[in-house]
Amino acid sequence: MQGGRVISEAGVAGRSARFSLPAPPGGGAPFVPALDRRLRAGLWLLLVAFSLAGVFGHSLWGGNDAREGGMIWDMARHGTMVTPTIDGRPFLEKPPLLHWTGVALCRLFGRCTEGLVRLPAALYGLGTLALIVLFVRGPRAEGGGFDRGREAAAWGAAFLCGTAIEFQEYARIVLTDMVLVFMVTLSLVAFWRAYRRPGAARWFAFLLAASASFYAKGLIGPALIWSSVGIFLLLQRRFRLLAGLAAAYVPLLLLVVLPWVLALYRFGGEPALRFAFWDNQIGRFFQFGDTNLPRDPFFINKERWYYYLVHLPVYLAPWTLLVVPAAVAWVRRSSPFRAPLHAFVASGIAGMALVLQLSSAKVASYALPVYPLLFVAVALWFADMLARGAPTRLERWSVRVTAAGVGLLLGLVPVAFIAGTFVRPRLFRVGGLLETAAGFALAIGVLALLVAAAVALLRLLRSPARALVCVAGPASYALVVIVAIQLVTPAIDRHRSYRPIAALAAEELSHGVEIALGTAEYRDVGAFTFYLDRRLPLITTGDGVASFLEFPEPRAVIVPREELDAVEARLTGTPHGRLSAGAPGTLSHAYVILVNNAGQAATGRTRPTGKPETVLARGPGRGRQVRFGAGDALGPPAGRAAESGPARGPERH
């Protein structure tokens, strides 16, 4: 069964293909060959490898990684499990299913690393893709095999969804969105299984999964699930079933959520409940005119009605153009997609889109729960179009442009890396000669894989089994992306890492220096508490920094460079100096460490004779000394000529 029609191996009479493809012997339409066990196993391994690619081997990137990673570290180290905490402060925006998973992994492995705090999102993303395969492929037939057309579409949908730019990114960062995607998909798949083969246990599994979806991101999970299920059952005129499921769901939802509600009440009382449920649930959904309400969450991300129409095409890349002919094929009168499965997929897309559109807060990542069913629809159309071998002009154009765009995009990555290594070595070179050579080898590997994939896909497209391009195309893209990630990650990490400046602060700590953080930005607090493995006092004013550094014991404050002038204006007359990371990197250069004039030997700081207003500081662990005075930046090393250019601290590697 393919697209609601039976397609046999012998083929069905049809028009000649417009891809300039030879017709199979006998003039029939191309058939869909069966996938053997080895190919299935290879696809599962590729799906796992792709889902884990980019999770390990680099530092915390961006605000989300740093903020949520710091929360998981704080919960794992200090045992606060009711709500996420950052530097000991509660973060009541969302229920903590993602954070609980991260804490469990950190405790299981006995440490808290960047890869482990990112792993929950990757596992939930992998689980979502696996559910797509199982949902579309369906159960085995009486003969023991799977429906060939649906199995091809199942694997195509999984790789299309997984490689969409937004899904790929959020399955590799520490954020709750991928947990929501998994829980919504799990609930909808559980509903479909119960609907096709009713049973008390199956219906209970659906209701339980839909109730537990609250812990992913709050009430938005149940709303997305029930909007999909409700529209489908209304279209199928199953009014009694809808009423019965809703009546059974409400008490079960209360039973599942109540333990956390009580724990949250004991933790923070009525204000915590109001903030968690009213401010962050209702406050984000509706518009409010009271300007006295806090901007976050009542007035942030409030977008116009056309927001998703403008932004989603970018985040569906590189498969955006495939969505257009798929949508046309699904809505036209002669559409072959009229089976109950297709009605359920369409109902899910429409129901979730309706909820997202009604919400006043709109962000591109909010639409991620729609991706699985959206790409299921695209894959079913793609497999059907290839199997019938008669694409329309729109279908042919969209596939050709998509293939050309994907090839160009993947080809530019290694070419830019090789060229940039010579043109902009500071940006692209990482490490010494050996690391550079390894980068060249990976770049050549990406190009070789790309050429091999293009040749293989063209041959498959011209063969009678061209329907398998639905699987081979997205899977080949995923394979090339795996290698490309290994190529670009070191260069990106060099410029997005907190590690250099955090290592400098850690070395100060190792010499007994008390460290504070001169900012309250969530991303900075999360990153520095994570890397320094301790909670830090926060100082948010220049006067506070001055007071902190006036103490006689060795002290230091990490300050964003953009706020340095304002802070140092308050430090006039206070002997201090700067330490900055010498390692290359945009992010590590965005912070400096202000140190006081404590002269304790353990810190490597000593006072020179004859100049009481001047303090010499030795970069911890380094042999050279640097001079700084009251209100001045670090000067050149003692006994050496002054260097031109901006003041800088000891070089760090």
C-alpha positions as CSV (number, residue, x, y, z in Angstrom):
1,M,0.0,0.0,0.0
2,Q,1.5,3.3,-1.1
3,G,-0.4,6.5,-0.8
4,G,-3.7,4.7,-0.5
5,R,-3.0,2.5,-3.6
6,V,-1.5,-0.9,-4.1
7,I,1.8,-1.0,-5.9
8,S,3.1,-4.4,-6.9
9,E,6.5,-5.4,-7.9
10,A,5.2,-6.0,-11.4
11,G,4.1,-2.4,-11.4
12,V,1.0,-0.6,-12.3
13,A,0.3,1.0,-15.6
14,G,1.3,4.7,-15.5
15,R,2.7,7.5,-17.4
16,S,6.4,7.7,-18.3
17,A,8.6,9.5,-15.7
18,R,9.4,13.1,-16.3
19,F,12.8,12.8,-14.6
20,S,14.2,11.5,-17.9
21,L,14.3,8.1,-16.3
22,P,14.1,4.8,-18.2
23,A,10.9,2.8,-17.5
24,P,11.4,-0.6,-16.0
25,P,11.0,-3.7,-18.1
26,G,7.4,-4.2,-19.3
27,G,6.6,-0.5,-19.1
28,G,5.2,-0.7,-15.5
29,A,5.7,1.9,-12.9
30,P,8.8,1.4,-10.6
31,F,8.2,-0.9,-7.7
32,V,9.4,-0.4,-4.1
33,P,12.0,-3.1,-3.2
34,A,12.0,-4.6,0.2
35,L,14.7,-3.6,2.8
36,D,16.7,-6.6,4.0
37,R,17.8,-7.0,7.6
38,R,21.3,-5.7,7.0
39,L,20.1,-2.5,5.4
40,R,17.6,-1.9,8.2
41,A,20.4,-2.5,10.8
42,G,22.6,0.0,8.9
43,L,19.8,2.6,8.9
44,W,19.3,2.2,12.6
45,L,23.1,2.6,13.3
46,L,23.2,5.6,11.0
47,L,20.2,7.2,12.9
48,V,22.0,6.6,16.2
49,A,25.3,7.9,15.0
50,F,23.7,11.0,13.5
51,S,21.7,11.7,16.7
52,L,24.9,11.6,18.8
53,A,27.1,13.5,16.4
54,G,28.0,16.9,17.8
55,V,26.9,16.1,21.3
56,F,30.3,15.3,22.8
57,G,33.7,16.8,22.2
58,H,33.0,20.5,22.6
59,S,32.3,23.1,25.3
60,L,29.0,24.7,26.2
61,W,27.8,26.8,23.3
62,G,25.4,29.7,23.4
63,G,23.0,31.0,26.1
64,N,20.8,27.9,26.2
65,D,23.7,25.4,26.6
66,A,25.3,27.5,29.3
67,R,22.1,28.4,31.2
68,E,20.5,25.0,31.3
69,G,23.8,23.2,31.6
70,G,24.5,25.3,34.7
71,M,21.1,24.3,36.1
72,I,21.8,20.6,35.7
73,W,25.2,21.0,37.3
74,D,23.6,22.9,40.2
75,M,20.9,20.3,40.7
76,A,23.4,17.4,40.5
77,R,25.8,18.9,43.0
78,H,23.4,20.3,45.5
79,G,20.4,18.0,45.3
80,T,17.6,20.4,44.6
81,M,15.2,18.4,42.5
82,V,11.8,20.1,42.8
83,T,12.7,22.9,40.3
84,P,15.7,23.8,38.2
85,T,18.2,26.0,40.1
86,I,21.0,28.2,38.8
87,D,23.7,29.2,41.3
88,G,21.2,28.2,44.0
89,R,18.4,30.4,42.7
90,P,15.1,28.7,41.6
91,F,14.2,28.8,37.9
92,L,10.4,28.2,37.9
93,E,9.6,28.7,34.2
94,K,9.2,25.0,33.3
95,P,8.8,21.6,34.9
96,P,12.2,19.8,35.1
97,L,11.9,16.6,33.1
98,L,14.9,17.5,31.0
99,H,16.9,18.5,34.1
100,W,15.9,15.3,35.9
101,T,17.2,13.3,33.0
102,G,20.5,15.2,32.9
103,V,20.9,14.9,36.7
104,A,20.3,11.1,36.4
105,L,23.0,10.8,33.7
106,C,25.5,12.9,35.6
107,R,25.0,10.8,38.8
108,L,25.1,7.6,36.8
109,F,28.5,8.4,35.3
110,G,29.8,10.1,38.4
111,R,30.6,13.4,36.8
112,C,29.0,16.4,35.1
113,T,30.4,17.1,31.6
114,E,29.2,19.2,28.6
115,G,28.4,16.0,26.7
116,L,26.3,14.5,29.5
117,V,24.2,17.6,30.0
118,R,23.5,17.7,26.2
119,L,22.9,14.0,26.0
120,P,19.2,14.1,27.2
121,A,18.1,16.3,24.3
122,A,20.0,14.0,21.9
123,L,18.3,10.9,23.4
124,Y,14.9,12.5,23.2
125,G,15.6,13.5,19.6
126,L,16.7,10.0,18.8
127,G,13.6,8.6,20.5
128,T,11.4,10.9,18.4
129,L,13.0,9.7,15.1
130,A,12.6,6.1,16.2
131,L,8.9,6.7,16.9
132,I,8.5,8.2,13.4
133,V,9.9,5.0,11.9
134,L,7.7,2.7,14.0
135,F,4.6,4.9,13.4
136,V,4.8,5.2,9.6
137,R,6.1,1.7,9.0
138,G,3.3,0.1,10.9
139,P,3.0,-3.5,12.1
140,R,4.2,-6.5,10.1
141,A,1.9,-8.0,7.6
142,E,0.6,-11.6,7.8
143,G,3.6,-12.8,5.7
144,G,6.0,-11.3,8.3
145,G,7.2,-8.4,6.3
146,F,6.4,-4.6,6.3
147,D,4.6,-2.7,3.7
148,R,7.4,-1.7,1.4
149,G,6.1,1.8,0.4
150,R,5.3,2.7,4.0
151,E,8.7,1.4,5.3
152,A,10.5,3.5,2.7
153,A,8.5,6.6,3.7
154,A,9.1,5.8,7.4
155,W,12.9,6.0,7.1
156,G,12.7,9.0,4.8
157,A,10.5,10.8,7.3
158,A,12.9,10.1,10.1
159,F,16.0,11.4,8.3
160,L,14.2,14.3,6.8
161,C,13.0,15.4,10.3
162,G,16.3,14.7,12.0
163,T,18.3,16.7,9.4
164,A,16.0,19.8,9.4
165,I,18.2,22.6,10.6
166,E,16.0,23.5,13.6
167,F,15.5,19.9,14.8
168,Q,19.2,19.1,14.3
169,E,20.2,22.1,16.4
170,Y,17.7,21.6,19.3
171,A,18.5,17.9,19.5
172,R,22.1,18.9,20.5
173,I,21.6,21.7,23.0
174,V,20.5,21.8,26.6
175,L,16.9,22.9,26.3
176,T,13.4,21.6,27.0
177,D,12.0,21.8,23.5
178,M,13.2,18.4,22.4
179,V,11.7,16.7,25.4
180,L,8.3,18.3,24.4
181,V,8.7,17.0,20.9
182,F,9.3,13.5,22.2
183,M,6.5,13.4,24.6
184,V,4.0,14.8,22.1
185,T,5.1,12.3,19.5
186,L,5.0,9.4,22.0
187,S,1.5,10.3,23.0
188,L,0.2,10.6,19.4
189,V,1.8,7.3,18.4
190,A,0.3,5.7,21.5
191,F,-3.1,7.1,20.6
192,W,-2.8,5.7,17.0
193,R,-1.9,2.2,18.3
194,A,-4.9,2.2,20.6
195,Y,-7.2,3.6,18.0
196,R,-6.2,0.9,15.4
197,R,-6.3,-1.9,18.0
198,P,-8.4,-0.8,20.9
199,G,-7.6,-2.2,24.4
200,A,-7.7,-0.9,27.9
201,A,-3.9,-1.2,28.3
202,R,-3.3,0.7,25.1
203,W,-5.8,3.5,26.0
204,F,-4.2,3.8,29.4
205,A,-0.8,4.1,27.9
206,F,-1.9,6.9,25.7
207,L,-3.6,8.8,28.6
208,L,-0.6,8.3,30.8
209,A,1.9,9.5,28.2
210,A,-0.4,12.6,27.5
211,S,-0.5,13.3,31.2
212,A,3.3,12.9,31.7
213,S,3.8,15.3,28.8
214,F,3.1,18.1,31.3
215,Y,6.6,17.6,32.8
216,A,8.2,18.4,29.4
217,K,7.2,22.0,29.2
218,G,4.0,22.6,31.1
219,L,0.4,22.7,29.8
220,I,1.5,23.2,26.2
221,G,2.2,19.5,25.9
222,P,-1.4,18.3,26.7
223,A,-2.7,21.2,24.6
224,L,-0.8,20.1,21.5
225,I,-1.8,16.5,22.0
226,W,-5.5,17.0,22.5
227,S,-5.8,19.5,19.7
228,S,-4.5,16.8,17.4
229,V,-6.6,14.0,18.8
230,G,-9.7,16.1,19.1
231,I,-9.7,17.2,15.5
232,F,-9.1,13.7,14.3
233,L,-11.9,12.1,16.4
234,L,-14.3,14.9,15.4
235,L,-13.6,14.3,11.7
236,Q,-14.1,10.6,12.2
237,R,-17.4,11.3,14.1
238,R,-16.2,9.4,17.2
239,F,-17.8,11.8,19.6
240,R,-18.4,9.3,22.4
241,L,-14.8,8.1,22.2
242,L,-13.6,11.7,22.5
243,A,-15.8,12.4,25.4
244,G,-14.8,9.2,27.2
245,L,-11.1,9.8,26.7
246,A,-11.4,13.4,27.9
247,A,-13.3,12.3,31.0
248,A,-10.7,9.7,31.9
249,Y,-7.8,12.1,31.1
250,V,-8.6,14.9,33.5
251,P,-8.4,12.9,36.8
252,L,-5.3,11.1,35.5
253,L,-3.6,14.3,34.6
254,L,-4.3,15.7,38.1
255,L,-3.0,12.5,39.7
256,V,0.2,12.7,37.7
257,V,0.8,16.4,38.2
258,L,-0.3,16.7,41.8
259,P,2.9,15.3,43.4
260,W,5.1,18.0,41.7
261,V,2.5,20.7,42.5
262,L,2.6,19.8,46.2
263,A,6.4,19.7,46.2
264,L,6.6,23.0,44.5
265,Y,4.2,24.5,47.1
266,R,6.4,23.2,49.9
267,F,9.4,24.7,48.1
268,G,8.2,28.2,47.4
269,G,4.6,28.5,48.6
270,E,1.8,30.2,46.7
271,P,4.1,32.6,44.8
272,A,6.0,29.7,43.2
273,L,2.7,28.1,42.0
274,R,1.4,31.4,40.6
275,F,4.7,32.1,38.8
276,A,4.9,28.5,37.4
277,F,1.3,28.2,36.3
278,W,-0.1,31.7,35.7
279,D,2.9,33.7,34.7
280,N,4.6,31.1,32.5
281,Q,1.6,29.3,31.2
282,I,-1.2,31.7,30.8
283,G,1.1,34.8,30.6
284,R,2.8,33.4,27.5
285,F,-0.4,32.4,25.7
286,F,-2.6,35.5,26.0
287,Q,-2.1,39.2,25.4
288,F,-2.0,41.5,28.4
289,G,-2.5,45.3,28.5
290,D,-1.4,45.9,32.1
291,T,2.1,47.5,31.7
292,N,2.8,46.9,35.4
293,L,3.2,43.2,34.7
294,P,6.8,42.0,34.3
295,R,8.1,42.0,30.7
296,D,9.2,38.4,31.1
297,P,7.1,36.4,30.5
298,F,4.0,38.6,29.8
299,F,5.5,40.7,27.0
300,I,8.4,38.8,25.4
301,N,8.1,36.9,22.1
302,K,4.8,38.5,21.3
303,E,4.7,38.3,17.5
304,R,2.2,39.0,14.7
305,W,0.0,36.3,13.2
306,Y,2.2,35.7,10.2
307,Y,5.4,35.0,12.2
308,Y,5.5,31.3,11.5
309,L,4.9,31.8,7.7
310,V,7.9,34.1,7.5
311,H,10.3,32.2,9.8
312,L,9.5,28.5,9.5
313,P,10.7,28.2,5.9
314,V,14.2,29.0,7.1
315,Y,14.2,26.5,9.9
316,L,12.8,23.7,7.7
317,A,15.9,23.9,5.5
318,P,17.3,22.2,3.6
319,W,13.9,20.5,2.9
320,T,11.7,23.6,2.7
321,L,10.9,23.4,-1.0
322,L,9.8,19.8,-0.6
323,V,7.0,20.9,1.7
324,V,5.3,22.9,-1.0
325,P,4.5,20.2,-3.5
326,A,3.8,17.8,-0.6
327,A,1.2,20.2,0.7
328,V,-0.4,20.5,-2.8
329,A,-0.5,16.8,-3.2
330,W,-2.2,16.3,0.2
331,V,-5.0,18.9,-0.3
332,R,-5.9,18.5,-4.0
333,R,-9.2,16.7,-4.7
334,S,-7.5,13.8,-6.5
335,S,-5.1,13.2,-3.6
336,P,-4.3,9.6,-2.8
337,F,-3.8,10.5,0.9
338,R,-7.3,9.7,2.1
339,A,-6.7,6.7,4.4
340,P,-7.3,7.0,8.2
341,L,-3.5,7.2,8.7
342,H,-3.3,10.2,6.4
343,A,-6.3,11.8,8.2
344,F,-4.6,11.4,11.5
345,V,-1.3,13.0,10.2
346,A,-3.2,15.9,8.7
347,S,-5.3,16.4,11.9
348,G,-2.1,16.4,14.0
349,I,-0.5,19.1,11.8
350,A,-3.6,21.2,11.8
351,G,-4.3,20.9,15.5
352,M,-0.9,21.8,16.6
353,A,-0.6,24.6,14.1
354,L,-3.9,26.0,15.5
355,V,-2.6,26.0,19.1
356,L,0.7,27.7,18.1
357,Q,-1.1,30.3,16.0
358,L,-3.6,31.1,18.8
359,S,-0.7,31.7,21.3
360,S,0.4,35.3,21.5
361,A,4.0,34.2,22.1
362,K,5.6,32.8,19.0
363,V,9.1,31.5,18.6
364,A,10.4,29.3,15.8
365,S,11.4,26.5,18.2
366,Y,7.8,26.4,19.6
367,A,6.8,24.7,16.3
368,L,9.2,21.8,16.7
369,P,6.5,19.4,17.9
370,V,4.9,19.8,14.4
371,Y,8.0,18.6,12.6
372,P,7.6,14.8,13.0
373,L,4.1,14.7,11.4
374,L,5.0,17.4,8.9
375,F,7.9,15.4,7.6
376,V,5.8,12.2,7.7
377,A,3.5,13.9,5.2
378,V,6.4,15.0,3.1
379,A,8.0,11.5,3.1
380,L,4.7,9.8,2.2
381,W,4.3,12.2,-0.8
382,F,7.9,11.8,-1.8
383,A,7.8,8.0,-1.8
384,D,4.5,8.0,-3.7
385,M,5.8,10.5,-6.3
386,L,8.9,8.4,-6.9
387,A,6.9,5.2,-7.0
388,R,4.4,6.4,-9.6
389,G,7.2,7.9,-11.7
390,A,5.2,10.8,-13.0
391,P,6.2,14.0,-11.2
392,T,4.4,17.3,-11.9
393,R,6.4,20.3,-12.9
394,L,6.3,21.7,-9.4
395,E,7.4,18.4,-7.9
396,R,10.3,18.0,-10.4
397,W,11.4,21.6,-9.9
398,S,11.3,21.4,-6.1
399,V,13.3,18.1,-6.0
400,R,15.9,19.4,-8.4
401,V,16.5,22.7,-6.6
402,T,16.6,21.0,-3.2
403,A,19.2,18.4,-4.4
404,A,21.3,21.2,-6.0
405,G,21.0,23.4,-2.9
406,V,22.0,20.5,-0.6
407,G,25.0,19.5,-2.7
408,L,26.2,23.1,-2.9
409,L,25.7,23.7,0.8
410,L,27.6,20.5,1.8
411,G,30.3,21.2,-0.8
412,L,31.0,24.7,0.5
413,V,31.7,23.6,4.0
414,P,35.0,21.7,3.2
415,V,36.0,24.2,0.5
416,A,35.5,27.1,2.9
417,F,37.5,25.3,5.6
418,I,40.5,24.6,3.2
419,A,40.5,28.1,1.8
420,G,40.0,29.7,5.3
421,T,42.9,27.8,6.7
422,F,45.2,29.9,4.4
423,V,43.2,33.1,4.2
424,R,42.1,33.4,7.8
425,P,44.3,31.1,9.7
426,R,43.4,32.7,13.1
427,L,39.8,31.7,12.5
428,F,40.2,28.3,11.0
429,R,43.4,26.7,12.2
430,V,43.1,24.8,15.4
431,G,46.2,23.4,17.1
432,G,49.4,22.6,15.4
433,L,50.5,21.0,12.1
434,L,49.0,17.6,13.0
435,E,45.6,19.1,13.8
436,T,45.6,21.1,10.6
437,A,46.5,18.1,8.6
438,A,43.6,16.1,10.2
439,G,41.3,19.0,9.3
440,F,42.4,18.8,5.7
441,A,41.8,15.0,5.7
442,L,38.3,15.4,7.0
443,A,37.6,18.2,4.4
444,I,38.7,15.9,1.6
445,G,36.6,13.1,3.2
446,V,33.5,15.3,3.1
447,L,34.0,16.1,-0.6
448,A,34.6,12.4,-1.4
449,L,31.5,11.3,0.5
450,L,29.5,14.0,-1.3
451,V,30.6,12.9,-4.7
452,A,30.1,9.2,-3.9
453,A,26.6,10.0,-2.6
454,A,25.7,12.0,-5.7
455,V,26.8,9.3,-8.0
456,A,25.0,6.6,-6.1
457,L,21.7,8.6,-5.9
458,L,21.8,9.4,-9.6
459,R,22.2,5.6,-10.4
460,L,19.4,4.7,-8.0
461,L,17.2,7.4,-9.4
462,R,17.6,6.0,-12.9
463,S,16.9,2.4,-11.8
464,P,13.5,0.7,-11.4
465,A,14.0,0.9,-7.6
466,R,14.1,4.7,-7.6
467,A,11.5,4.9,-4.8
468,L,14.3,4.2,-2.4
469,V,15.7,7.7,-3.1
470,C,13.2,8.7,-0.5
471,V,15.4,6.9,2.0
472,A,18.8,7.2,0.4
473,G,18.7,10.9,-0.2
474,P,18.1,12.1,3.4
475,A,20.3,9.3,4.8
476,S,23.2,10.3,2.6
477,Y,22.8,13.8,3.7
478,A,22.9,12.7,7.3
479,L,26.1,10.7,6.7
480,V,27.9,13.6,5.1
481,V,26.7,15.9,8.0
482,I,28.2,13.5,10.6
483,V,31.7,14.0,9.0
484,A,31.2,17.7,8.4
485,I,30.4,18.2,12.1
486,Q,33.7,16.6,13.1
487,L,35.4,19.0,10.6
488,V,33.9,22.3,11.8
489,T,33.4,21.6,15.5
490,P,37.0,22.4,16.7
491,A,37.0,25.7,14.8
492,I,33.6,26.7,16.1
493,D,34.5,25.6,19.7
494,R,37.6,27.8,19.6
495,H,35.4,30.9,19.3
496,R,32.3,29.9,21.3
497,S,34.0,28.4,24.4
498,Y,34.0,29.7,28.0
499,R,36.9,27.3,28.8
500,P,39.9,29.7,28.4
501,I,38.6,32.4,30.7
502,A,37.2,29.8,33.0
503,A,40.5,28.0,33.2
504,L,42.2,31.3,34.1
505,A,39.7,31.8,36.9
506,A,40.1,28.2,38.0
507,E,43.9,28.7,38.4
508,E,43.3,31.7,40.5
509,L,41.0,29.6,42.7
510,S,43.7,27.0,43.0
511,H,45.9,29.6,44.6
512,G,43.3,30.5,47.2
513,V,41.8,33.5,45.4
514,E,38.1,34.2,46.1
515,I,36.2,34.6,42.8
516,A,33.0,36.5,42.2
517,L,31.0,37.0,39.1
518,G,30.3,40.6,38.0
519,T,27.1,39.8,36.0
520,A,23.7,38.2,36.6
521,E,23.2,37.0,33.0
522,Y,21.8,33.5,33.1
523,R,24.2,32.2,30.5
524,D,27.3,33.6,32.2
525,V,26.2,32.4,35.7
526,G,25.5,28.9,34.3
527,A,28.7,28.6,32.4
528,F,31.1,29.8,35.1
529,T,29.4,27.8,37.9
530,F,29.6,24.7,35.6
531,Y,33.2,25.1,34.7
532,L,34.5,26.3,38.1
533,D,32.4,23.6,39.8
534,R,31.1,25.9,42.5
535,R,28.5,28.5,43.2
536,L,29.7,32.0,42.9
537,P,28.7,35.3,44.6
538,L,27.1,37.7,42.1
539,I,28.1,41.3,42.0
540,T,26.0,43.4,39.6
541,T,27.2,47.0,40.2
542,G,30.5,48.8,39.9
543,D,30.4,49.9,43.5
544,G,29.9,46.3,44.5
545,V,33.0,45.3,42.6
546,A,35.0,48.0,44.2
547,S,33.8,47.0,47.7
548,F,34.6,43.4,46.9
549,L,38.2,44.1,45.7
550,E,39.0,46.4,48.6
551,F,39.4,43.5,51.0
552,P,43.0,42.6,51.9
553,E,42.7,38.9,51.0
554,P,43.3,37.9,47.4
555,R,40.1,38.4,45.4
556,A,39.0,38.6,41.8
557,V,35.8,39.4,39.8
558,I,34.9,38.1,36.3
559,V,33.5,41.0,34.4
560,P,32.1,41.2,30.8
561,R,34.5,43.3,28.8
562,E,31.6,45.5,27.5
563,E,31.0,46.6,31.1
564,L,34.6,47.1,31.9
565,D,34.8,50.9,31.5
566,A,31.8,51.5,33.7
567,V,33.2,49.1,36.4
568,E,36.7,50.6,36.3
569,A,35.3,54.1,36.7
570,R,34.2,53.0,40.1
571,L,37.6,51.6,40.9
572,T,39.6,54.8,40.8
573,G,42.0,54.8,43.7
574,T,41.6,51.0,44.2
575,P,44.7,49.1,43.2
576,H,43.7,46.4,40.8
577,G,44.6,44.8,37.5
578,R,43.2,42.7,34.7
579,L,43.7,39.1,33.7
580,S,42.5,38.0,30.3
581,A,42.7,34.8,28.3
582,G,45.5,34.7,25.8
583,A,44.0,31.8,23.9
584,P,42.2,32.8,20.7
585,G,38.5,32.9,20.8
586,T,35.7,35.5,20.5
587,L,33.8,34.4,23.6
588,S,36.8,34.0,25.9
589,H,37.9,37.6,25.0
590,A,34.5,38.9,26.0
591,Y,35.4,38.6,29.7
592,V,38.2,39.9,31.9
593,I,39.2,39.1,35.5
594,L,39.8,42.1,37.7
595,V,42.2,41.2,40.6
596,N,43.0,43.2,43.7
597,N,46.5,44.0,45.1
598,A,46.7,41.2,47.6
599,G,50.4,40.3,48.0
600,Q,50.2,36.7,49.3
601,A,52.9,34.5,47.9
602,A,50.4,31.7,47.3
603,T,48.9,33.6,44.5
604,G,52.1,34.5,42.7
605,R,51.6,38.2,43.5
606,T,54.4,40.2,45.0
607,R,55.0,43.9,45.7
608,P,58.0,45.6,44.2
609,T,60.1,47.8,46.5
610,G,60.0,51.5,46.1
611,K,56.6,51.7,44.3
612,P,53.9,51.0,46.9
613,E,51.2,52.1,44.5
614,T,52.2,49.5,41.9
615,V,51.5,45.8,42.2
616,L,53.2,43.1,40.3
617,A,51.1,40.1,39.4
618,R,52.3,36.8,38.0
619,G,49.8,34.9,35.9
620,P,49.2,31.8,38.0
621,G,51.3,28.9,36.9
622,R,53.3,31.2,34.6
623,G,56.9,32.3,34.9
624,R,56.6,35.8,33.6
625,Q,55.3,38.8,35.6
626,V,53.0,41.6,34.6
627,R,52.7,45.0,36.3
628,F,49.6,46.9,37.1
629,G,48.7,49.9,39.2
630,A,45.8,51.7,40.7
631,G,43.1,52.0,38.0
632,D,45.4,50.8,35.3
633,A,45.3,47.8,33.0
634,L,48.0,45.2,33.1
635,G,51.3,46.6,31.7
636,P,54.2,44.8,30.0
637,P,56.2,42.2,31.8
638,A,58.5,43.6,34.4
639,G,62.0,44.5,33.1
640,R,60.8,44.5,29.5
641,A,60.0,47.3,27.1
642,A,56.5,48.5,26.7
643,E,54.5,46.7,24.0
644,S,52.2,48.5,21.6
645,G,48.5,47.7,21.3
646,P,45.9,47.2,24.0
647,A,46.8,46.0,27.5
648,R,46.7,42.3,27.9
649,G,47.2,39.7,30.6
650,P,49.3,36.6,30.7
651,E,48.9,34.4,27.7
652,R,46.9,31.2,28.4
653,H,46.9,28.0,26.4
